[in-house]
């Protein structure tokens, strides 16, 4: 996972992973048995660049609820409403700031057009996968399988991992719910005693370092590992590093653990900085507790998350490579000696937490609402009931063009008739 060539594959890697995840999940015997033999009230799937999962709800004949691990974007907008954001909000492949200049808006339009064309081109393949995966399950359950075009368009609730404190505010239909931070416990669990004592006794503060659960720090090349240890050892701060192996000869201020309770650590008032891969959940936890980020993004959405945090003023970024330790030394000096990042993180944290209802309660409320109303149709945008050409008013434009053409032909015919009569009168005279 640390290979730069893999990181550079970006969106194509995510698409490939999405297809594999969908295939492996639906072909798991326990999943197939549950779908066929168990009656559920609703189906909640995580959207991962695939609409094929609509088949679970189609076989069960219950509301389909989608949980998204990203902020609201034009792809999701297309699933529930008319796409309106492209002229004003950078899509997830475009790291432009708001407001965008002309060339950034042009790039935004081009990227969205390419994604749309790809999705249209892939639509028939997605329908084939849908039928191949779910037709046998529907037959085994004794129910008809809805066409893919209907099932994928029948989305009851979209739970989005976004919030206006860090993502652009956008108009959304009532069935799109921002639930960023739903995974964070309302009451932060206490730290184990050894960690509590360590953080309490850190006079200058704590730097927390974790590359998440997927990327393993132990997989770092040896020369990079040594460089990082040297830089971290130079700090006057306590460093707490999630590292999957024991390391001999560590500096006295560097402490490693194979697993660490991240929310509880970030909640500690002595934590001054969070070095992270830039995963969205880690970024949200930093917002919850007001800890500035130093991001080392590796692949997928991590670069976009890091860029978003940078643009919001509470983070800086490092490009992973052989000189990562040298970059780390420079950025640590900047962030730990300049309190603007810490103050900005605390300000955004107040915005992020200032909500009338905790996001976890929103999740349960809207799931129950979808079940009670059999699909929450009253919350959905009416635009999904129209064909694309009707939403763009192309049929009306076509009628107007035809009417203008008929008026033109009629006027031309009348003019020709009048001119002809005048010519005849002139000749008679």
For each residue, the residues with C-beta under 8 A, 3 or more apart:
1: 6 214 215 216 219 298 299
2: 215 219 220 221 298 320
3: 6 7
4: 7 8 320 321
5: 8 9
6: 1 3 9 13 299
7: 3 4 10 298 299 320
8: 4 5
9: 5 6 12 13 299
10: 7 13 14 299 300
11: 14 15 93
12: 9 15 16
13: 6 9 10 16 17 299 300
14: 10 11 17 18 48 49 300
15: 11 12 18 19 49
16: 12 13 19 20
17: 13 14 20 21 48
18: 14 15 21 22 48 49 50
19: 15 16 22 23 50
20: 16 17 23 24
21: 17 18 24 25 48 50
22: 18 19 25 26 48 50 52 53 129 133
23: 19 20 26 27 133
24: 20 21 27 28
25: 21 22 28 31
26: 22 23 31 32 55 133 134
27: 23 24 32
28: 24 25 31 32
29: 32 33
30: 33 34
31: 25 26 28 34 35
32: 26 27 28 29 35 36 137
33: 29 30 36 37 38
34: 30 31 37 38
35: 31 32 38 56 59 60 137 141
36: 32 33 59 137 140 141
37: 33 34
38: 33 34 35
39: 60
40: 43 60 62
41: 62 371
42: 57 62 63 64 65 156 367 370 371
43: 40 56 57 60 62 63 64 65
44: 65 66 67 367
45: 53 54 56 57 64 65 66 67
46: 66 67 68 69
47: 50 51 53 66 67 68 69 76
48: 14 17 18 21 22 69
49: 14 15 18 75
50: 18 19 21 22 47 53 126
51: 47 54 79 126 148 152
52: 22 55 126 129 130 133
53: 22 45 47 50 56
54: 45 51 57 58 64 130 148 151 152 154 155
55: 26 52 58 59 130 133 134 137 145 148 151
56: 35 43 45 53 59 60 64 134
57: 42 43 45 54 60 61 62 63 64 151 154
58: 54 55 61 64 134 138 145 146 151 154
59: 35 36 55 56 134 137 138 141 143 145
60: 35 39 40 43 56 57
61: 57 58 143
62: 40 41 42 43 57 371
63: 42 43 57 156 157 370 371 374 375 376
64: 42 43 45 54 56 57 58 151 154 155 156
65: 42 43 44 45 155 156 157 158 159 366 367 370
66: 44 45 46 47 79 155 157 158 159
67: 44 45 46 47 159
68: 46 47 72 76 158 159 160 161
69: 46 47 48 161 280 301
70: 73 76 92 160 161 162 280 301
71: 92 160 161 162 166 167 180
72: 68 76 77 160 162 167 170 172 176 178
73: 70 76 77 85 91 92
74: 77 78 83 85 86 89 91 112 115
75: 49 78 79 91 92 115 119
76: 47 68 70 72 73 79 80 158 160 176
77: 72 73 74 80 81 82 83 84 85
78: 74 75 81 83 116 119
79: 51 66 75 76 152 155 158
80: 76 77 155 158 172 173 175 176 380 381 384
81: 77 78 84 172 173 176 381 383 384
82: 77 381 383 391
83: 74 77 78 86 112
84: 77 81 87 170 171
85: 73 74 77 88 89 91 168 170
86: 74 83 89 91 108 109 112
87: 84 105 108 109
88: 85 98 99 100
89: 74 85 86 98 168 170
90: 94 95 96 97 98 100 104 108
91: 73 74 75 85 86 94 108 111 112 115
92: 70 71 73 75 301 304
93: 11 111 304
94: 90 91 104 107 108 111
95: 90 303 304 307
96: 90 100 101 104 107 108
97: 90 100 311
98: 88 89 90 168
99: 88
100: 88 90 96 97 104 105 108
101: 96 104 105
102: 105 106
103: 106 107
104: 90 94 96 100 101 107 108
105: 87 100 101 102 108 109
106: 102 103 109 110
107: 94 96 103 104 110 111
108: 86 87 90 91 94 96 100 104 105 111 112
109: 86 87 105 106 112 113
110: 106 107 113 114
111: 91 93 94 107 108 114 115
112: 74 83 86 91 108 109 115 116
113: 109 110 116 117
114: 110 111 117 118
115: 74 75 91 111 112 118 119
116: 78 112 113 119 120
117: 113 114 120 121
118: 114 115 121 122
119: 75 78 115 116 122 123
120: 116 117 123
121: 117 118
122: 118 119 125 126
123: 119 120 126 127
124: 127 128
125: 122 128 129
126: 50 51 52 122 123 129 130 148 152
127: 123 124 130 131 147 148 149
128: 124 125 131 132
129: 22 52 125 126 132 133
130: 52 54 55 126 127 133 134 148 151 152
131: 127 128 134 135 145 148
132: 128 129 135
133: 22 23 26 52 55 129 130 137
134: 26 55 56 58 59 130 131 137 138 145
135: 131 132 138 139 145
136: 139 140
137: 32 35 36 55 59 133 134 140 141
138: 58 59 134 135 141 143 144 145
139: 135 136 142 145
140: 36 136 137
141: 35 36 59 137 138
142: 139
143: 59 61 138
144: 138
145: 55 58 59 131 134 135 138 139
146: 58 150 151 154
147: 127 150 151
148: 51 54 55 126 127 130 131 151 152
149: 127 152 153
150: 146 147 153 154
151: 54 55 57 58 64 130 146 147 148 154
152: 51 54 79 126 130 148 149 155
153: 149 150 384
154: 54 57 58 64 146 150 151 375
155: 54 64 65 66 79 80 152 158 175 380
156: 42 63 64 65 175 370 375 376 377 380
157: 63 65 66 175 177 366 367 369 370 376 379
158: 65 66 68 76 79 80 155 175 176 177
159: 65 66 67 68 177 179 182 362 363 366
160: 68 70 71 72 76 176 177 178 179 180
161: 68 69 70 71 179 180 280 284
162: 70 71 72 166 167 178 180
163: 166 167 178 180 181 352
164: 167 168 169 178 351
165: 287 348 351 352
166: 71 162 163 180 283 287 308 309 312 348 352
167: 71 72 162 163 164 180 308
168: 85 89 98 164
169: 164
170: 72 84 85 89
171: 84
172: 72 80 81 176
173: 80 81 176 379 380 381
174: 379 380
175: 80 155 156 157 158 366 376 379 380 381
176: 72 76 80 81 158 160 172 173
177: 157 158 159 160 362 363 366
178: 72 160 162 163 164 359
179: 159 160 161 182 359 360 362 363
180: 71 160 161 162 163 166 167 284 352 359
181: 163 184 284 287 288 352 359
182: 159 179 358 359 360 362 363
183: 281 284
184: 181 263 284 285 288
185: 188 189 263
186: 358 360
187:
188: 185 263 264 267
189: 185 261 263 264
190: 196 264
191: 195 196 199 261 264 265 268
192: 195 196 261
193: 196 197
194: 197 198
195: 191 192 198 199 240 260 261 264 265
196: 190 191 192 193 199 200
197: 193 194 200 201
198: 194 195 201 202 238 240 255
199: 191 195 196 202 206 238 240 265 268 270 271
200: 196 197 270
201: 197 198
202: 198 199 205 206 237 238 270
203:
204: 236 237 238
205: 202 237 238 270 271 272
206: 199 202 237 238 239 240 265 268 270 271 272
207: 232 235 237 238 239 240 271 272 273 275 332 336
208: 240 260 262 265 266 271 273 274 275 291
209: 217 232 239 240 241 242 274 275 276
210: 217 241 242 260 262 274 275 276 277 282
211: 215 216 217 242 276 277 296 298
212: 215 276 277 279 282
213:
214: 1 279
215: 1 2 211 212 219 277 298
216: 1 211 219 244
217: 209 210 211 220 225 241 242 243 244
218: 243 244 245
219: 1 2 215 216
220: 2 217 224 225 228
221: 2 224 225
222: 225 226
223: 226 227 322
224: 220 221 227 228 322 324 325
225: 217 220 221 222 228 229 247
226: 222 223 229 230
227: 223 224 230 231 324 325 326
228: 220 224 225 231 232 324 325 328
229: 225 226 232 233 247 250 251 254
230: 226 227 233 234 325
231: 227 228 234 235 325 328 329 332
232: 207 209 228 229 235 239 241 251 253 254
233: 229 230 250 251 253 254
234: 230 231 329
235: 207 231 232 239 253 332 336
236: 204 253
237: 202 204 205 206 207 253 272 336
238: 198 199 202 204 205 206 207 253 255 270
239: 206 207 209 232 235 253 254 255
240: 195 198 199 206 207 208 209 255 257 260 265
241: 209 210 217 232 254 255 256 257
242: 209 210 211 217 256 257 258 259 260
243: 217 218 247 256 257 258
244: 216 217 218 258
245: 218 258
246: 256
247: 225 229 243 250 256
248:
249:
250: 229 233 247 254 255 256
251: 229 232 233 254
252:
253: 232 233 235 236 237 238 239
254: 229 232 233 239 241 250 251
255: 198 238 239 240 241 250
256: 241 242 243 246 247 250
257: 240 241 242 243 260
258: 242 243 244 245
259: 242
260: 195 208 210 240 242 257 265
261: 189 191 192 195 264 265
262: 208 210 265 266 282 285
263: 184 185 188 189 266 267 285 288 289
264: 188 189 190 191 195 261 267 268
265: 191 195 199 206 208 240 260 261 262 268 271
266: 208 262 263 271 274 285 286 288 289 291
267: 188 263 264 289
268: 191 199 206 264 265 271
269:
270: 199 200 202 205 206 238
271: 199 205 206 207 208 265 266 268 274 289 291
272: 205 206 207 237 291 292 336 342
273: 207 208 291 292 293 294 332 335 336
274: 208 209 210 266 271 282 286 291 292 293 294
275: 207 208 209 210 293 294 296 328
276: 209 210 211 212 279 282 283 286 293 294 295 296
277: 210 211 212 215 282 295 296 297 298 302
278: 282 283 293 295 296 297 298 302 303 305 306 309 317
279: 212 214 276 282 283 302 305
280: 69 70 161 283 284 301 305
281: 183 284 285
282: 210 212 262 274 276 277 278 279 285 286
283: 166 276 278 279 280 286 287 293 305 308 309
284: 161 180 181 183 184 280 281 287 288 352
285: 184 262 263 266 281 282 288 289
286: 266 274 276 282 283 289 290 291 292 293 309 314 345
287: 165 166 181 283 284 290 345 348 349 352
288: 181 184 263 266 284 285 349 352 353
289: 263 266 267 271 285 286 349
290: 286 287 342 345 346 348 349 350
291: 208 266 271 272 273 274 286 345
292: 272 273 274 286 314 315 335 341 342 344 345
293: 273 274 275 276 278 283 286 306 309 314 315 316 345
294: 273 274 275 276 315 316 317 318 328 331 332 335
295: 276 277 278 302 305 306 309 310 315 316 317 318
296: 211 275 276 277 278 317 318 320 324
297: 277 278 302 303 305 306 317 320
298: 1 2 7 211 215 277 278 302 320
299: 1 6 7 9 10 13 302 303
300: 10 13 14 303
301: 69 70 92 280 304 305
302: 277 278 279 295 297 298 299 305 306
303: 95 278 297 299 300 306 307
304: 92 93 95 301 307 308
305: 278 279 280 283 295 297 301 302 308 309
306: 278 293 295 297 302 303 309 310 315 317
307: 95 303 304 310 311 317
308: 166 167 283 304 305 311 312
309: 166 278 283 286 293 295 305 306 312 314 315
310: 295 306 307 313 315 316 317
311: 97 307 308
312: 166 308 309 315 344 348
313: 310 340 341 344
314: 286 292 293 309 341 344 345 348
315: 292 293 294 295 306 309 310 312 341
316: 293 294 295 310 331 334 335 341
317: 278 294 295 296 297 306 307 310
318: 294 295 296 324 327 328 331
319: 324 327
320: 2 4 7 296 297 298 324
321: 4 324
322: 223 224
323: 326 327
324: 224 227 228 296 318 319 320 321 327 328
325: 224 227 228 230 231 328 329
326: 227 323 329 330
327: 318 319 323 324 330 331
328: 228 231 275 294 318 324 325 331 332
329: 231 234 325 326 332 333
330: 326 327 333 334
331: 294 316 318 327 328 334 335
332: 207 231 235 273 294 328 329 335 336
333: 329 330 336 337
334: 316 330 331 337 338
335: 273 292 294 316 331 332 338 341
336: 207 235 237 272 273 332 333
337: 333 334
338: 334 335 341
339: 342 343
340: 313 343 344
341: 292 313 314 315 316 335 338 344 345
342: 272 290 292 339 345 346
343: 339 340 346 347
344: 292 312 313 314 340 341 347 348
345: 286 287 290 291 292 293 314 341 342 348 349
346: 290 342 343 349 350
347: 343 344 350 351
348: 165 166 287 290 312 314 344 345 351 352
349: 287 288 289 290 345 346 352 353
350: 290 346 347 353 354
351: 164 165 347 348 354
352: 163 165 166 180 181 284 287 288 348 349
353: 288 349 350
354: 350 351
355: 358 359
356:
357: 361 362 365
358: 182 186 355 361 362
359: 178 179 180 181 182 355 362 363
360: 179 182 186 363 364
361: 357 358 364 365
362: 159 177 179 182 357 358 359 365 366
363: 159 177 179 182 359 360 366 367
364: 360 361 367 368
365: 357 361 362 368 369
366: 65 157 159 175 177 362 363 369 370 376
367: 42 44 65 157 363 364 370 371
368: 364 365 371 372
369: 157 365 366 372 373 376 379
370: 42 63 65 156 157 366 367 373 375 376
371: 41 42 62 63 367 368 374
372: 368 369
373: 369 370 376 377 378
374: 63 371 377
375: 63 154 156 370
376: 63 156 157 175 366 369 370 373 379 380
377: 156 373 374 380
378: 373
379: 157 173 174 175 369 376
380: 80 155 156 173 174 175 376 377 384
381: 80 81 82 173 175 384
382: 385 386
383: 81 82 386 391
384: 80 81 153 380 381
385: 382
386: 382 383 390 391
387: 390 391
388: 391 392
389: 392 394 395
390: 386 387 393 394 395
391: 82 383 386 387 388
392: 388 389
393: 390 396 397
394: 389 390 397 398
395: 389 390 398 399
396: 393 399 400
397: 393 394 400 401
398: 394 395 401 402
399: 395 396 402 403
400: 396 397 403 404
401: 397 398 404 405
402: 398 399 405 406
403: 399 400 406 407
404: 400 401 407 408
405: 401 402 408 409
406: 402 403 409 410
407: 403 404 410 411
408: 404 405 411 412
409: 405 406 412 413
410: 406 407 413 414
411: 407 408 414 415
412: 408 409 415 416
413: 409 410 416 417
414: 410 411 417 418
415: 411 412 418 419
416: 412 413 419 420
417: 413 414 420 421
418: 414 415 421 422
419: 415 416 422 423
420: 416 417 423 424
421: 417 418 424 425
422: 418 419 425 426
423: 419 420 426 427
424: 420 421 427 428
425: 421 422 428 429
426: 422 423 429
427: 423 424
428: 424 425
429: 425 426
